[in-house]
């Protein structure tokens, strides 16, 4: 049975990140700039952007490198089987049918296919202490949010409703974990941690 997993990446300008992942296919779901992807079993793709990837070659690790010269973040989808990507962008034109004088034409329903959401994103490092503090200011225009805890031992608790964050009311993000809400909060986001100072937090906002 095939398995698919989505992984976030955060690259410094011209920096690299190794994803310890296993599969036979991958596709870049989103990226803020061009990058390269090298498979540990050989083979690489250069100057790839969102919607591009490779299938049919087994690998147990991917090395992503920024080629844009600026911080680069997004997501990559990895599968152990081939997968289809049926999203597209562009315009669709509909031509009117000619008049028919015999019988009645059946009704025709034209539905649009999903088009991937695009937009600018900003990735920034943040520090969470063992006292409730602001992680991100309120932002009425916020359309995307991801908070990743890259610390090896510290846990953080995120409060998205502008209230003081506690371990009891916060969203728990353990070491190496991340939170990507489906409903994007626009209020102030606060956080508290289990250690005195955790400077290994990454916040991606769009």
Buried (B, 14 or more C-beta within 10 A) or exposed (E): EEEBEEBBBBBEEEEBBEBEBBBBBBBBBBBBBBBBBBBBEEEEBEEBBBBBBBBEEEBEEBBBBBBBEEBBBBBBBBBBEEBEEEEEEEEEEEEEEEEEEEEEEEEEEEEEEEEEEEEEBEBEEBEBBBEBBEBBEEBEEBEBBBBBBBBEEBBBBBBBEBEEBEEEEBBEBEBEBBBBEEEBBEBBBBBBBBEEEBEBBBBBBB
